[in-house]
């Protein structure tokens, strides 16, 4: 799971059911979220005290014992709706797995749920997302607190709940087991979804509050039905992944299996919250809730679309891609688990060597693994070499020019293939000797057979540079993305075709420089610096993102240069401006209100693939400084800022809403050749005609030409212009790579 932009603040409000547990554990592994706290409601699947206890055990399991856990309401505000007693008992016991969880390190916070959330809304500078996975009683109590909390600091509430155009699930659960029958109010209610039914009034208060809400109802959940394939998605071996696997087994084949089709409710809501599901469909709706109770044909808790304009619109997820959800679920559950502070890790890494390996491939990986340290400065990895025998092995320095000799030296392997320590991670080096080795192995497998056998018990297996070809020849990599040194792409494709492996060979030199498919122990990279990136990724898999970044920056000094970070000399009268300009910061777009900010956010996400980075109401002190620096005469202001980030281009859009002072409220559209100001923002794309076809069909996009773009012969560049609804003219161009622009080649 990639870290994108600034980490976002999150509070999870939960009733600690089986799916809540899965959602929480997925988010604990997500590097993009700072979980401020887990607030537990006793109005749902678990009893309050048991739910709090489970939450404390989960944050301990996830190596995040400092996450605050608070108790909330122990009963709904309206009626006394509740899950069947034996069902709740099963959830209290985590579907029979409670004893598999560690003893909690932390203790329950003394504040109740709504007091804790109010405190966070006041103290946190950036806005907070609330993920609501149970009944909304705690949320109602927060909204109705006096004096009122800083509700404007809620970025949004993502609610798993409701059923808009599909049946509810109250009657389905009630009627699926005679022990769970609670009477006709439940048995006849085919309209309500459980989280809304538990406290209908609380749900209506939330929906009518005006707080931005994304609703993930059963309409969307019904596209993500739990089955045995989810269990197979879990391949990581850390404590969180192991527990997730056990819980999925219990719900699909074990003692907690249910007789009715069961959506993966809360994990879907959690992943919808991350905005990683780009294929999902949404609609703006005004949602209200039926609150009256009847003995027969009960509609209490039904969510419905109202035409009442006084009810604020909320965003409703209407459709998702089940395959896309499974892919993100797999990537999330298999993401690295950060170790506890002062937790020591000790793993064995074997570097497979053979005659004429590449010095840099070997030395770079050896340096990365050997430099990785625990907090007490003990080595994380026992790094050793392994080879077919103990004969001296020649290490070459790069590709040997034709007719010339290459500098080299010899090493002897620490261990042989038949006698070596346990291997946790196997790392296969590349080099010019790979061709003779591949020919030999294709005649009679020996080394590749050893790789296949060793891979069975290894946590991870990596092939770097041309060493990736040896991994491919072991025939374990099938139907996945792979890479190698760019000069070996044809050979890798040929091996894939020859052995029907269906591999997709990619050039990663301008990206992450390695490929690790979610759910697989196998990974590949290009050569030299790509191998450094791959080695650091293996460090991350064992030690977490923060320690990998620290190792790269503080020990290896491995960074991609973006400019002169610390110019040697500053003076008002003498400076080289090239030394203080580090890069492009952002583009600013002004919106008229919060609704327009949300519309603009969704537009840029939908059309160009931007992601939300962070948002914040500037504090009074910040506004005072901002107003002065921005040139506002009275020195006053109230401003909301939201940053969007493009995950590939690393381009930031800054959306700003001036509640005060107000500027011109009409959007101005300029012609391409108007004098003054920046007329367009240009983005380099990889397929101009496909991008043209995509944008031409997007709502809100105005093309300046009705015909597809043509190449500017003899210039290789192709481009087109378009205007968005917010006054920005964009240029999409292909054929003028940014590297050429940076180097001064414009045409």
Residue pairs with C-beta under 8 A, 6 or more apart in sequence:
1 29
1 30
1 31
1 32
1 331
1 332
1 335
2 31
2 647
3 31
3 32
3 545
4 32
4 611
4 613
4 645
4 647
5 32
5 611
5 612
5 613
5 614
5 643
5 645
6 126
6 613
6 614
6 643
7 31
7 32
7 33
7 34
8 32
8 33
8 34
8 126
8 129
8 155
8 612
8 614
9 33
9 34
9 36
9 120
9 124
9 126
9 127
9 128
9 129
10 27
10 33
10 34
10 35
10 36
10 128
10 129
10 130
10 131
10 273
11 35
11 36
11 37
11 38
11 39
11 116
11 117
11 120
11 128
11 129
11 130
11 131
12 23
12 24
12 27
12 35
12 37
12 38
12 39
12 130
12 131
12 133
13 38
13 39
13 40
13 41
13 72
13 113
13 117
13 130
13 131
13 132
13 133
13 134
13 138
13 139
14 20
14 23
14 24
14 38
14 39
14 40
14 41
14 51
14 55
14 133
14 134
14 266
15 40
15 41
15 42
15 43
15 44
15 45
15 46
15 51
15 133
15 134
15 135
15 195
16 40
16 44
16 45
16 46
16 50
16 51
16 54
16 55
16 91
16 134
17 44
17 45
17 46
17 91
17 133
17 134
17 266
18 45
18 91
18 94
18 95
18 247
18 250
18 251
18 256
19 133
19 264
19 265
19 266
19 267
20 45
20 133
20 134
20 266
21 54
21 58
21 94
21 247
22 244
22 247
22 248
22 264
22 266
22 267
23 131
23 133
23 266
23 267
23 269
23 270
24 38
24 55
24 58
24 62
25 58
25 61
25 62
25 240
25 243
25 244
25 333
26 244
26 267
26 270
26 271
26 329
26 332
26 333
27 33
27 35
27 131
27 270
28 35
28 58
28 59
28 62
28 64
28 240
28 337
29 62
29 240
29 332
29 333
29 335
29 336
29 337
30 274
30 332
30 335
31 335
31 545
32 274
33 274
35 64
35 67
36 67
36 68
36 120
36 124
36 128
37 67
37 68
37 69
37 70
37 109
37 116
37 117
37 120
38 55
38 58
38 59
38 67
38 68
38 69
38 70
39 69
39 70
39 71
39 72
39 113
39 114
39 116
39 117
39 138
40 46
40 48
40 51
40 52
40 55
40 69
40 70
40 71
40 72
40 113
41 48
41 51
41 72
41 73
41 113
41 134
41 135
41 137
41 138
42 48
42 49
42 51
42 71
42 72
42 73
42 74
42 75
43 73
43 74
43 75
43 76
43 81
43 82
43 134
43 135
43 137
43 198
43 199
44 51
44 83
44 134
44 135
44 194
44 195
44 198
45 51
45 83
45 87
45 88
45 91
45 134
46 54
46 88
46 91
46 92
47 88
47 92
48 71
48 72
48 73
48 74
49 71
50 91
50 92
51 92
52 69
52 70
52 71
52 108
53 104
54 92
54 94
54 98
54 101
55 69
56 69
56 104
56 105
56 106
56 107
56 108
57 98
57 101
57 102
57 103
57 104
58 101
59 65
59 66
59 67
59 69
59 104
59 106
60 101
60 102
60 103
60 104
60 105
60 106
61 101
61 102
61 239
61 240
61 243
62 240
62 337
63 337
63 338
63 339
63 340
63 343
64 338
65 104
65 105
65 106
65 340
66 106
67 106
68 109
68 116
69 106
69 108
69 109
70 108
70 109
70 111
70 112
70 113
70 115
70 116
71 108
71 112
71 113
72 112
72 113
72 114
72 137
72 138
72 141
73 113
73 137
73 138
73 141
75 137
76 82
76 135
76 137
76 198
76 199
76 202
77 137
77 140
77 141
77 199
77 201
77 202
78 199
78 200
78 201
78 202
78 291
79 199
79 200
79 293
79 300
81 197
81 198
81 199
81 300
81 301
82 88
82 198
83 91
83 173
83 194
84 173
84 174
84 177
84 179
84 180
84 181
84 182
86 179
86 180
87 173
87 180
90 96
90 256
92 98
94 100
94 101
94 247
95 247
95 250
95 251
95 254
95 255
95 256
96 250
96 254
96 255
96 256
97 243
97 246
97 247
97 250
100 243
100 246
101 243
102 239
109 116
111 119
113 138
113 141
113 142
114 138
114 141
114 142
114 145
117 128
117 130
117 138
117 142
117 149
118 142
118 145
118 149
118 150
120 128
121 128
121 149
121 150
121 151
121 153
121 154
122 149
122 150
122 153
124 153
125 616
125 619
126 614
126 615
126 616
127 153
127 154
127 155
127 614
127 615
127 616
127 617
128 153
128 154
128 155
129 154
129 155
129 156
129 157
129 158
129 273
130 139
130 154
130 156
130 157
130 158
131 157
131 158
131 269
131 270
131 273
132 139
132 157
132 158
132 159
132 160
132 161
132 195
132 206
133 160
133 195
133 265
133 266
133 269
133 270
134 195
134 198
135 195
135 196
135 198
135 199
135 202
135 203
136 159
136 161
136 195
136 196
136 199
136 202
136 203
136 205
136 206
137 198
137 199
137 202
139 157
139 202
139 205
139 206
140 199
140 201
140 202
140 205
140 206
142 149
142 151
143 151
143 205
143 206
143 209
143 211
144 205
151 209
151 211
152 617
153 617
154 211
154 212
155 212
155 615
156 211
156 212
156 213
156 214
157 206
157 211
157 212
157 213
157 214
158 213
158 214
158 216
158 269
158 272
158 273
159 195
159 206
159 213
159 214
159 215
159 216
159 269
160 195
160 216
160 221
160 265
160 266
160 268
160 269
161 193
161 195
161 196
161 203
161 215
161 216
161 217
161 303
162 193
162 195
162 196
162 203
162 215
162 217
162 218
162 287
162 303
163 169
163 191
163 192
163 193
163 217
163 218
163 219
163 302
163 303
164 217
164 219
164 285
164 287
164 303
164 304
164 305
164 316
164 318
165 219
166 217
166 218
166 219
166 222
167 190
167 191
167 218
168 189
168 190
168 191
168 192
168 193
168 194
168 197
168 218
168 301
168 302
169 193
169 194
169 218
170 186
170 189
170 190
170 191
170 192
170 193
170 194
170 197
170 301
171 186
171 187
171 188
171 189
171 190
172 190
172 260
173 180
173 194
173 258
173 260
174 180
174 181
174 182
174 186
174 187
174 189
175 181
175 187
176 258
176 259
176 260
177 259
181 187
184 295
184 296
184 298
185 293
185 294
185 295
185 298
185 300
186 298
188 295
188 296
188 297
188 298
189 197
189 298
189 299
189 300
189 301
191 290
191 298
191 299
191 301
191 302
192 200
192 290
192 298
192 299
192 300
192 301
192 302
192 303
193 217
193 218
193 301
193 303
195 203
196 203
196 289
196 301
196 302
196 303
197 300
197 301
198 301
200 289
200 290
200 291
200 300
200 301
201 289
201 291
203 289
203 301
203 303
204 288
204 289
204 291
206 213
207 213
207 215
207 287
207 288
207 289
207 311
207 312
207 314
208 288
208 311
208 312
209 312
210 312
212 314
212 315
212 594
212 598
213 314
213 315
214 272
214 273
214 282
214 314
214 315
214 316
214 317
215 287
215 314
215 315
215 316
215 317
216 268
216 269
216 272
216 317
217 303
217 316
217 317
218 263
219 316
219 317
219 318
219 319
220 268
220 272
220 280
220 317
220 318
220 319
220 320
221 263
221 264
221 265
221 268
222 263
223 319
223 320
223 321
223 322
223 325
224 263
224 264
224 267
224 268
224 320
224 322
224 325
224 326
225 261
225 262
225 263
225 264
225 322
226 248
226 251
226 252
226 262
226 263
226 264
227 252
228 252
228 253
229 326
230 248
230 252
230 264
230 326
230 329
231 245
231 248
231 249
231 252
231 253
233 326
233 329
233 330
233 333
233 334
233 519
234 241
234 244
234 245
234 248
234 330
234 333
234 334
234 519
235 241
235 334
235 519
235 520
235 521
236 333
236 334
236 335
236 337
237 459
238 336
238 337
239 337
240 333
240 337
241 333
241 334
241 337
244 333
250 256
250 257
251 257
251 258
251 262
264 325
264 329
267 329
268 320
268 325
271 277
271 325
271 328
271 329
271 332
272 280
272 317
272 320
274 328
275 605
275 611
275 612
276 328
277 320
277 321
277 324
277 325
277 328
278 324
278 609
279 320
279 321
279 324
280 317
280 319
280 320
280 321
281 317
281 318
281 319
281 320
282 315
282 316
282 317
282 318
282 602
283 315
283 316
283 318
284 313
284 314
284 315
284 316
285 305
285 313
285 314
285 316
286 305
286 306
286 307
286 308
286 309
286 311
286 312
286 313
286 314
287 303
287 304
287 305
287 306
287 311
287 314
287 316
288 303
288 304
288 305
288 306
288 308
288 311
289 301
289 302
289 303
289 304
290 299
290 300
290 301
290 302
290 304
291 300
292 299
292 300
293 300
294 300
315 598
327 518
330 518
330 519
331 518
331 519
334 518
334 519
336 540
336 541
336 542
336 543
336 544
336 545
337 544
338 543
338 544
338 545
338 546
338 547
339 345
339 543
339 544
339 547
341 375
342 375
342 376
343 374
343 375
344 374
344 375
344 376
344 378
345 374
345 380
345 542
345 543
346 378
346 379
346 380
346 381
346 382
347 380
347 381
347 382
347 424
347 425
347 459
347 542
348 381
348 382
348 384
348 421
348 422
348 423
348 424
348 425
349 369
349 381
349 382
349 383
349 384
349 423
349 424
349 425
349 426
349 427
349 538
350 384
350 385
350 386
350 415
350 420
350 421
350 423
350 425
350 426
350 427
350 454
351 362
351 365
351 366
351 383
351 384
351 385
351 386
351 427
351 429
352 385
352 386
352 387
352 426
352 427
352 428
352 429
352 447
352 451
352 467
352 470
353 362
353 385
353 386
353 387
353 393
353 411
353 413
353 429
354 387
354 388
354 393
354 429
354 431
354 433
354 434
354 437
354 447
355 393
355 394
355 433
355 436
355 437
356 393
356 394
356 395
356 396
356 431
356 432
356 433
356 436
357 393
357 394
357 395
357 396
357 429
357 430
357 431
357 433
358 395
358 396
358 398
358 429
358 430
358 431
358 432
358 465
358 466
358 527
358 528
359 395
359 396
359 397
359 398
359 408
359 409
360 397
360 398
360 527
360 528
360 531
361 429
361 430
361 431
361 464
361 465
361 467
361 527
361 528
361 531
362 395
362 429
364 528
364 529
364 531
364 532
364 535
365 427
365 429
365 464
365 531
365 532
365 534
365 535
366 383
367 556
368 532
368 535
368 536
368 539
368 551
368 556
369 380
369 381
369 383
369 427
369 535
369 538
369 539
370 379
370 381
370 383
371 551
371 555
371 556
372 379
372 380
372 381
372 539
372 543
372 547
372 551
373 379
373 380
373 551
374 380
380 539
380 542
380 543
381 425
382 421
384 414
384 415
384 420
384 421
385 411
385 413
385 414
385 415
386 413
386 414
386 415
386 416
386 417
386 420
386 423
387 393
387 413
387 415
387 416
387 417
388 416
388 417
388 446
388 447
389 413
389 416
390 412
390 413
390 416
391 412
392 410
392 411
392 412
393 410
393 411
393 412
393 413
394 408
394 409
394 410
394 433
395 408
395 409
395 410
395 411
395 431
396 406
396 407
396 408
396 431
396 432
396 433
397 406
397 407
397 408
398 406
399 406
399 432
400 406
400 432
414 420
415 421
417 447
417 450
422 457
423 454
423 457
423 458
424 458
424 459
424 460
425 458
425 459
425 460
425 461
425 462
425 538
426 451
426 454
426 455
426 458
426 460
426 461
426 462
427 462
427 464
427 535
427 538
428 451
428 461
428 462
428 463
428 464
428 467
428 468
428 470
428 471
429 464
429 465
429 467
430 463
430 464
430 465
430 466
430 467
430 468
430 469
430 484
430 485
430 527
430 531
431 465
431 466
431 467
434 466
434 467
434 469
434 470
437 447
437 470
438 469
438 470
438 473
438 491
440 446
441 447
441 448
441 470
441 473
442 473
447 470
448 470
448 473
448 474
448 475
449 474
451 461
451 470
451 471
451 474
451 476
452 474
452 475
452 476
454 461
455 461
455 474
455 476
455 521
455 522
458 521
459 521
459 541
460 521
460 522
460 523
460 538
460 541
461 471
461 476
461 521
461 522
461 523
462 471
462 522
462 523
462 524
462 525
462 534
462 535
462 538
463 469
463 470
463 471
463 472
463 484
463 522
463 523
463 524
463 525
464 524
464 525
464 526
464 527
464 530
464 531
464 534
464 535
465 484
465 485
465 488
465 525
465 526
465 527
465 528
465 530
465 531
466 484
466 485
466 488
466 527
468 482
468 483
468 484
468 488
468 492
468 524
468 525
469 484
469 488
469 491
469 492
469 495
471 477
471 522
471 524
472 482
472 492
472 495
472 496
472 501
472 503
473 495
473 499
475 499
475 501
476 522
477 501
477 503
477 522
477 524
478 501
478 502
478 503
479 501
479 502
479 503
480 503
480 504
480 517
480 520
480 522
481 503
481 504
481 506
481 515
481 517
482 492
482 496
482 503
482 504
482 505
482 506
482 515
482 524
483 505
483 506
483 507
483 508
483 514
483 515
483 524
483 525
483 526
483 530
484 491
484 492
484 505
484 524
484 525
484 526
485 526
485 527
486 507
486 509
486 526
489 505
489 507
492 503
492 505
493 503
493 505
495 501
495 503
496 502
496 503
496 505
506 515
507 526
508 514
508 515
508 525
508 526
508 530
509 526
509 530
512 533
513 525
513 526
513 529
513 530
513 533
513 534
514 523
514 524
514 525
514 526
514 530
514 533
514 534
514 537
515 523
515 524
515 525
516 522
516 523
516 537
517 523
523 534
523 537
523 538
524 534
525 531
525 533
525 534
532 556
532 558
536 548
536 551
536 552
536 556
536 558
537 548
539 547
539 548
539 551
540 547
540 548
552 558
552 559
553 559
562 582
562 583
563 581
563 582
563 583
564 578
564 579
564 580
564 582
565 582
567 575
567 576
567 579
567 580
568 579
569 575
570 580
584 651
585 652
586 643
586 651
586 652
586 653
586 654
587 651
587 652
587 653
587 654
587 681
587 728
588 654
588 656
589 600
589 653
589 654
589 655
589 656
589 726
589 727
589 728
590 656
590 657
590 658
590 663
591 597
591 600
591 655
591 656
591 657
591 726
592 657
592 665
593 657
594 640
594 657
596 657
597 640
597 642
597 655
597 657
599 725
600 655
600 725
600 726
601 610
601 612
601 642
601 644
601 655
603 700
603 724
603 725
603 726
604 610
604 644
604 653
604 724
605 611
605 612
605 644
606 698
607 695
607 698
607 700
607 701
607 724
608 646
608 683
609 646
609 647
609 648
610 644
610 645
610 646
610 653
611 644
611 645
611 646
611 647
612 642
612 643
612 644
612 645
613 643
613 644
613 645
613 652
614 642
614 643
615 640
615 641
615 642
615 643
616 640
616 641
616 642
617 638
617 639
617 640
618 626
618 637
618 638
618 639
618 640
618 641
623 636
623 637
623 638
623 639
624 635
624 636
624 637
626 637
626 639
627 634
627 635
627 636
627 637
627 661
628 635
630 637
632 661
634 661
636 660
636 661
637 658
637 660
637 661
638 658
638 659
638 660
639 656
639 657
639 658
639 659
640 656
640 657
640 659
641 654
641 655
641 656
642 654
642 655
642 656
643 652
643 653
643 654
643 655
644 652
644 653
644 654
644 655
645 651
645 652
645 653
646 652
649 683
649 684
651 683
667 725
667 726
667 727
668 727
669 723
669 727
670 677
670 679
670 729
672 679
672 680
672 704
672 721
672 729
673 679
679 729
680 721
680 729
680 730
680 731
681 728
681 729
681 730
681 731
682 719
682 730
682 731
682 732
682 733
683 730
683 731
683 732
683 733
684 733
684 734
684 736
684 737
684 738
685 691
685 732
685 733
685 734
686 734
687 734
688 709
688 718
688 719
688 720
688 732
688 733
688 734
688 735
689 708
689 709
691 732
692 708
692 709
692 720
692 732
693 708
695 701
695 703
695 722
695 732
696 703
700 724
700 725
701 722
701 723
701 724
702 722
702 723
702 724
703 720
703 721
703 722
704 720
704 721
704 722
704 723
704 729
705 720
705 721
708 720
709 718
709 719
709 720
710 718
711 717
711 718
711 735
712 718
712 719
715 735
715 747
716 735
716 736
717 733
717 734
717 735
717 736
717 747
718 733
718 734
718 735
719 731
719 732
719 733
719 734
720 731
720 732
721 729
721 730
721 731
722 729
722 730
722 732
723 729
723 730
724 730
736 746
736 747
740 746
